[in-house]
Amino acid sequence: MGEEVKIAQLLAGIALIAPATVHAQQTGETVQAPQPDAAGATDSAATGGTDADSGEILVTATRTPTAIDRIASSVTVLDKDAIDRAGDLTVADLLLRTPGVSLSRNGGYGTATSLRIRGAETDQTVVVIDGVKLNDPSSTGGGYNFGNLLIGDAARIEVLRGPQSTLWGSQAIGGVVNIVTPMPQKSLEGSFDVSAGSRNTVSGRAAIGGRTGPLSWRVGGQTFTTDGISAIAPEYGGSEKDGYTNRSASGRAVLDITDGISADVRGYYGHGRTEIDGFSGDTDEYSLNDEFVGYAGLNIALFDGRLRNRIGYAYTDTDRDNYDPARERKNTFDAAGKNERIEYQGSLAITRRIDATFGAEHEISRFRSVSPAASLSTPIPEPARGRAEVNSFYGQVNAEVIDGLTLTGGVRNDDHNSYGDKTLFAGGAVWKLPSNTILRASYSEGFKAPSLYQLYSEYGNQTLDPERAKGWEAGVEQRLLGGLAAIGATYFERRSHDLIDYSSCSTDSDDPMCVIPGTTTPRYGYYRNVDRAFAQGIEAAGRLRFGGLLIDGNYTWTLSEDRSPDSGTYGNQLGRRPRHSWNASATYTLPAGISLGGAVRWSGASYDSVYNSTRLDSYTLVDLRLDVPLSDDVTLFMRGDNVFDEDYRTAARYSTLGRSIRAGLRGRF
């Protein structure tokens, strides 16, 4: 289907909706469309995503601020108070405390970190920072490495679980992680966090912003350094510490041009240096990672805010280099991935209870990757290069058909330059009963095009098919004591097909794919569509606030199995995914404001790979925290992580952090 036809269909859809809008205006209804922006560009963004008038929790991972009681999918919202209370340094460690999330890390801070939602692969999770969808086209699966993502200036973090490809396109099979930095509410305001602790770990963060006439702005920066731990576990020869440093900066600005028209820019830059080990043990190798995110947009509100439009340009650039000082040629790996996206998003308030979100995107991805030989006399080979272009159109309607009952339906069409058209559907319902019982059910589809690395690298296969998934969930939540307590559970299933896996080649293989296409040069392996997977599980969570006491906890059972026929691993649990895990935390705040808390995480046993030959034992981690207000604006905090010094593994052969103690100051003014 040509682009002109798709644009015509989109305009026709808007034209069909317009009469209802006119009718609503004629009847005197005063309604406004939500801001079409996953960055939460509303006044509520600075208050942790809570509507100041209604007290409702707003979620923006749905691409428009939506009350949590009108969202059919499972979602977790962490506001600034929750982020501060946990005191984690990295986004991955914070999200690990939420339902349905598991993590594996190849060593200490800064090393490759994989975060999985509901048993899906880490590259099947979309990460969004201030409305910009992140991924690295040069990485193996084209996903995002959580290893360098610090908490930074985040004001709100949301986890939307289950396939979300109708709104977010490729990669959203597992879910979406949406990170929002704040916009100022005062003429001048700021914040800071400084801490120091075990292994010479030092972190400092500061941000400042304000409102001056039509201009709102905020900038922030962070520096982090640690001596670290050995990436390779001691039992495999690891003994020297592998350090890590990270420098990052972020900023946002919004300029109100006229009533209903504004322009905004957003940016993020991060530089990380991670000391790593070789496969056989300690080495002096290290990696550099540079990430840049840029965005510029124009917001236009029409018909007294009933129709809102956003036109934006987003650019992401990731550069990764590995070095080995022991080699004649130090550079061992060089990769770069770039994304450019031009997008339009609109939201329309059809009536007070019905609104629509729709949009179009044009995305171009590029990658370059090369592994130079150790000898300077050997020329550096021509880098592998690849390019993909995708045109997308999507729409979703959210309608409260009767009091408390909201129905949602959405559709998306992606036109990939190599794979043609793909249309996805999603639908769901959420019903808030007078008894404060919330019922949710949804169905959604997902897909993930092969990464550029899987297509065009030295291990590439240009005949790959996209990965596909279908999932559904149903859940119930009961709120008690006027919202001070709640308990709920969700059951989910997901079936995935044509999953892409790496296939090794033996030296005497007669497989024609075991040579680099177009040559007679043998290769170690290649990517192919071989896998099917099935995931089902239960996520249960509860919370209670009683006076100064806050208790919350969650339990997750995830059966995530290989269902590939004739694979030899049929029925095996997928690697690094525990079937059972639970989290519990309690915080007590004294009348003087002093806060004491603790958290426990238990993770059941898992296996390092789908072959289930290497077992990763279960483990229990206990964390303690103390906050002491020194004034209305400054708080002294102390954190003890893994206080019993549990020795555990999330990936075979790689170390994990032992007991860690930190103390510092937190300021908000």
N, C-alpha and C positions, 0 to 999 in steps of 0.2 A: 504494500500500500504506500503510495507516494506521500511526501510530506504535505503537499497542498491539500490532499484529501483529508488527512488527519486534522490539519488546522481548520478546515471547513467544518468537520464534524464537531470539533471543540467549540467553535463559534456558534454552530447550530444548537449545541446543548445549552450554551449560555442564553441564546435567544429564546429557547423554550422555557427557561427558568425565569426570564425577565418579566413575563406577564404576572407571575405570582408576586414578584417584588413590587411591581407597580400597584397591584391590588392591595398589598400590605400597606403601602404608603398612603393609598386612598382611604383606608380604614383607620388611619391615624396611628398605627403601630410605630413605636420608636424602637428600632432594632439596629444593631451594628454588627458587622461581620468581625470575627476574630482576626487578629493580625496574622497574615500568612508567613510565619517565621518560626523555625525551630529554635532560634536563639532566644525566644521569649521576650521579644521587644515590646514589653508592656510594663506598666508600673509594678505589676506583681513580680516581675523578674528579680527585683532587688530584695523581695521579702521571701525568697525561697519558693516562689511559685504558688503563693496563696493569694486568692482574691481578697482584697482588703474589705470589700463590702459584704460578700457572702460568707467568707471564711472557707470557701471551697479550695481544695488543692487543685492547681492547674498543671496540666502535663503538656509539654511542647514537643515531645518526641513524635507526636502525631502530625507535626509540621504546622499546626495552629494551636494556640492555647485552648485546651479542652478540659473541662471539669473531669476529675478522675472517675466520678460516678457515671460518666457518659462514654467510657472507654471499655470496649468489649474484651480486649486483650489484657493479660496480666501485666502489671506495671509496678515498679518500685520507685519511689521518689525520695531522694536524700537532699534535704535542704541544708542551708549553711550551719544551722545548729547541730544537725546530725553529723555533718562532716567534721565540725570542730570537736564534737563530743568523742568521735572515734579516734581522731588524732593520727590517722594514717598518713604516711608520706606519699604513697603512690595510689593512683586510681585503682589499679588491679587489686591491691590489698584491701581497699575499702569495699569494692564490689564483691570480693570473696565472701563477705558476711551476708550477702543477700541470697534469697532463694534461687535455686536452679543454676548457680554459677560455680564452676570449678576452675582451677588454675594450675599450671605447671611452669616452672622457671628453671633455666639452665644455670643456676648459681645464685649469686647475690643480686643486689640492686644493679639495674642497667642491662643485665643479661636477657637473652631472648625469653619473652614472657608470653605464654599462650593463655587466653581467657576463653572459656567455652560456656555457652549458654544452652542449657537443656541437652547437653551431650553433643551439640554440633561442633564442627571444626572451628578453630579460632578465626580462620579467614572467611567464615560464614557469619561474622558479626560486623555490622556497620557501626563505625565510630564517627560521631558528629561533634565538632567543637564550634560553638557559636554559629550554628546553621550550616557549616561547611562539612560535607561528607569527606572523611579521610580514608585513604588507603595508599599503599605503596605498590605501584604497578611493577616494580622491579623485584619485589619479594616473591618467594616461591609460589604462594597461593594468591598473591595480590592483595593480601589482607593488611592488618595493622599490628605492629609490634607494641604491646603495652609496656615494654621494658623501660622506655624513656618518658612515659607519661606520668608526671608528678601531679599532685592535687592542685598546686599553683593557686590561681585566683578563682577557682571554681566556686560559684555560689549555689549551684544546683546540679545534681547528677541524676539522670533517670535511666532505668533499665526497662525496656519494652521487650517482653519475651515472646517467642514464637515467630514464624515467618512473617516478615513485614515488607516483602518486595513490592507490593502494590504502591506503597508510598516512597520506598527508598531504593527500589531497583535491585540490581545484582548485589549479592553478598549477604542480604538480610534474611538468610534462612534461619539462623539461630535467634536473632533479635537485633535490637538497636541500643547502643549506649550513647546517650545525649548529654553533653557537658556544656553548661552555660555559665559564662562569666557575668558579673553584675554590671548594671548601669547605675550611675549615682542618683540619689534622691535629694541631695543637699547641694548648696552652692559650692561646698568644698568638703570632701570626706576622704578617709583613707583607712588602711589596715596594714598590719604587719604580723609576721610570725618568725621568731628566731628560736633555734634549738640546737643543742649539742648533746652527744652521748657516746655510746659504745662504738669502738673501732674508729675513733676520731671522726664520727659522723657529724657534720655541721650543715644546717639548712637555714637559709635566710630568705624571706619573701616580704615584699612591700608593694603596695598599690596606692594610687591616689587618683581622684577624679572629682568632677564637679559639674554644676550646671551654670552656664553663663549666657543669659538671654536665650537665643534659639539653639545654642550648642550644648550638648551633653557629651562628656568624654571621660575616659578612664584608661590608665596605663598601669602595668604592673610588671614586676620582674622577680626572678628567683635564682638563687645559686645553691647548689647542693654538692657536697663532696664526702666521700667515705673511703677508708682504707679497705673496706670490704672483707670478704672471705675468699678462700680458694674456690674457684668455679668447679673444679673437679673434686669429688669427694675424697677424703683422706684415704679410704680403703682402696682407691684407685691411683694413689700416688700424689694427690694434691696436698700441698703443704704451704706454699707461698700465698699471701693475700693478693687478691685481684681487686684493685680499686676502681672507683667510678666517680666521674664528675659530670654535672649537668648545669647548663646555663640556659635560661629561657626568659622570654619577654612576650607580653601580650598587650593588646590595646583595642579599644572600641571607641567610636565617635559617631554621634547622630546629629545632623543639622536639620532643623525645621525650616524649610524654605518658605513655604506659605501654609495656610490652613489646609491640611490634608495631603501635603507633599513634603517628603523628607528624604534626605540622602544619608547613607551610613557607610562606614568603612570598618573593617575588622582585620586584625592580623595576629599571627603567632609565629614565633621563631624559637627553636630549641636546638642546642648543640650538646651532644653527649659523647663522652670518651669512656669506653669500657675495656678494662683489662680482661683478657680471656685466656683460656688454656687450650692446648692442643688435645687431640683425641687420646694421646698416650700419657698425658699428665701435664705438669707445670711447664709453661713457656712464658716468654716475654711478649707474646702477641697482644694486640689491642685493636679495637674497632672504633671508628668515628661515625657518628650519625648526625646529620643535619636535616632538620625539618623546617619548612616554611609554609605558612598558610596565609593566603591573602583573599580578601573579599571586598567588593564594592557594590552597592545596591541603591536602587531608587524605589521609594514607596509612594504609591498614589492611592488616595482614598476618594471614591466617587459616591454620589447619591447619599450625602451625609453619613458616610462611613458604611453604608450597606454593602458596597462592593469595594474590596481592598485588593490592590495589586502590588506585586513586588517583582522587579526586574533586577537580576544580579549577575555578576561575573565572579567566579571562584577559581583560585589557582592554588595547587599544592605541588610542592617540590621536595623530594626526599633523596638525599645523597648518602650512600654508605660505602665506607672503605675499611678494609682490614689490612693490618701491617704486621710483619714479623721481622724484628730487628736482627734476627740471626741469619736471615737470608741475604744473598747478594743484592737481589732486587727486593726491597722492603715491602712494596705493595703486593699483597696476595690476592686481593679481590676489590673490584671497583664496580659499583652499580648506581644507577640513577633512575628514578621514576617520577613522571610528571603527569598531572591531571589539569585540564582546563574544562570549565563547565560554564555555559551560558544558560540561565534558567529564568523562566517566568512562573510565578505562582500567584494564584488568585484565591480569594475566599468571598463567598456570597452569603449574606443572611437572607434566606428566602422568607422565613417567618421567624418569630421569636424562638421557635422550637426546632427549626430546620435550617441547617447551613451546609454549604458545599465547599469543598477544597478541590482545586484542579490546577494543573500546571503542565509545562513542557520544558524539556531539558535537551541540550546538545552538549555531549561530552566527548572529549578527545583524550586518550591516554597514550603515553609513550614510555618505553623503557630501554635502557642500555645496560649491558652487563658483560664483564670480562674478567678472566682469572689469569693474570700474567705469570709467565714462567719464572722460576727462581734465578736463573742465569741471565745476566745482562746481555750476554751474547745472543740470546734467543729473542727474536723480535716479539713484541706484544701482539697477540693475534687481533684480528679485526673483531670488535665487540659484537655480540649478538644484539640485535635491535628489533623492536616491534612497535606496532601502532594499532589502536582500535578506536572506532568511532561509533557512538550510540546516540540515537534520537529517541526520546521518550515522551509519552503523553500519559497522564494519569488523572483520575478523578475519584472523589469519595464524597458521599452524602451521609450526614449524621442527623438523624431525625428522632425527636422525642414524640412518639406517636400518641401516647397517652401519658398521664402523670406518672413519672418515674421510669417509664419503659422507653429506652432508646435503641433504635435499630441503626446499623451502620453497613454500608455496602460500598465497595470500591473496585476499580478496574485499572489496569495499566497495560500499555503496549510499548515494548522496547523493540527498536529496529537496529540490530547490530550489523555492522558492515560485513562481517563474516558469517553470521548465523541467521540473518533475516529477522522476521517478525516473531515476537513471543508475547502472548497476551495472558495476563494473570488476573485472578479474581480473589476477592476476600469479602467476608460478611460476618456479622455478629450481632449480638443483642446483650444489653445489660438492663436489669430490672431492679430498681430500688423500691422495696416494699415499705409500707407504713411501719412495719416492725423493725426497720433499720437492717433488714436482711438484703444483701446485694447478691443477685444471681448473674453470672456471666457465662457466655458461650460464644465461640467464634471458630470460623474456618478460614484458612489462609493458604496461599500458594507462594512458593519461592523458587528462584532459580539463580544460578551463578555461572556466568560465562567463564570459560577457561582463562586463567591469568596469562598475561603476555609472556611471562617466564615459562609457563607450561606449554605455550605454543611455539615460541621462537628461540629459546635458549638452546645450548648445546644438547640438552636433554628433551627438547621440545617435540611436540607431535601436533601438526596442524590439522589432523583429522579428528581431534577431540570434539565431543559433544558437550553442551552445557550440563551442569549438575541441576537436578530438579528435586523439588520437595513439596509435599502437601502435609498440612498439619491441622489439628483441631484441639480445642480445649474446652473444659467446662468447670466452673468453680462456684463456690458460695462463700460469702463473708457475713458474719454476724457482728454488728456493733452493739455494744452494751454501755450502760452507765453514762448515757448522753455523749457517747463517742470516746470516753476515757479508756475503754477496753474494746478489743476486737479479736476475733478468731476466725480463721478461714482456711480453705484448702482448694486446690485446683488439680484436676487430672488432665494430662496432655498426651498426645500421640503425634509422631511425625514419621513419615516414610520418605526416604531419599533414594534417588536413582541416578545412575551414571556418574557416581562419585569418582573423582580423579585420584589416582594413586600412582606412586613411583614404582616402576618395574625394573629390577636389576637384570643385567646381562652378564652371562658367564663368558669366559675368554674363548670358548669353543662354540658359542651359540650360533645357530643358523637362522635365528629370527632376523628377517630383513630390517626390522626396526632397531636392531642393535648396531647399526651404523648410522652416522650422521647423514640425514637425507641429502641426496645429490652428490655424495662422496663415497669413498670406500673406507673411510676412517671409522674404526670401531669406537663405541662409546660405552660407558659404564651402565647406562640404563636410559629409560625414557618414561614419559607419562602416558597413561592410558585410562580409558573408562572401564573399570572392572568392578566397582563396588556398588553394593546396595546396603542400606542401613535402615534400621528401625529403632525408634526411640519412644519410650513411654515413661511416664513417671507421675509422681505426686509431689506437689509443693504445698506445705502447710506452714502457716505463720500465725503468731499471736502477739498482742501487746497489751500492756496495762499501765496506766498512770494513776497513782494514788498519792495525793499530796506531793511530797518531794521525791517519791519513788517512781522510777520508770523502768519497766521490765519488758523486754521483747525477745523473741526467739523465732526460729524457723527450722524446718526439717525438709530435706529433699531426698526422694528416692528416684533415681534415674537408671532405667535399664536402656542402655545404648549399645545395640548389638550389630555385628556384621551379618548381613543377610545375602552376601554375594554367593551365587550358586557355584559349586565346584571350586571353591576357593581354598578349601582345607581349613578355613577359620570360621565357617558358618556357625552362628550362634555364640561366638566369642564376644565378650565385652570389649568395646573399642578402647584403645589405649589411653591411659592417664585420665580416666573418668571414673571416679568412685561411684558405686551404686548408692551408697548411703552417706549422708553428711548432715550435721546439724550445727546451729549456732545459737548461743544464748548470751544475753548481756543484761546487766542491771546497773542503774545509776541512781544514787541518792544525793539529793541536793539539800543541804542544811539551810535554815533560815538566813544565815549570814552569807549565803551564796557559795559556800565551799561545796564542791561536788566530788564524790568518790564513786568509782565504778570499776566493773570488771567484765570481761568477756571470755567465753570459752568456745572454741571451735573443735569439733570432732569430725574427722574425715575417715571414712571406711577404706578398706584395702582396695587397690586397683592394680592394673597391669601396665607395664611400660609400653606395650604395643598390642596390636590386635592378635598376635600369636600367643599371648597369655603365657609366655615362658618366663618372664621376669616379673615377680610380684613386688609391688610397692605396699608396704605394711600400713595399717591404719595408724593414726596419730591423734593426739590431743594437744591443743595449744591453749594456754591461759595467759590473758593480758590483764594488766591493772592500770588504772589511770586516776589522777588526782588533779583537780582544778581549784586554784585559790585566787579569788578576785583581790587584786591589790588596789583597785579603784573602779569606778564605773566603766572605764575604757580599757583597762589593762588587767590581764589574768596571767598568773603563774601556773604552768602546767607541767606535770611529770607523767611519763609513760613507761611502763615495763611490758615489753612484748616477749612472749614465750618465756615467762618467768621461771619455769621449771626446766628450761634448757633441753626441751625435747629434741632428740635426733631423729630426723625423718627425711623422706625423699618424695618429691613430686615428679621427678624424672630420674631414671636410673643413671648412676655414675656422677650426678651433679649434687653439690652441697646445697644446704639450706641455712638460713640465718638461725643462729642459736639465740640465747638470751640477749636481749637488747634493752638498754636503759637510756632514756632521753629526758631532758628537762629544758624548758624555755619559757618565753613570754609571748603572749598573744594580745594584740591591740586592735580595737575597733573604734574609730572615732569619726 
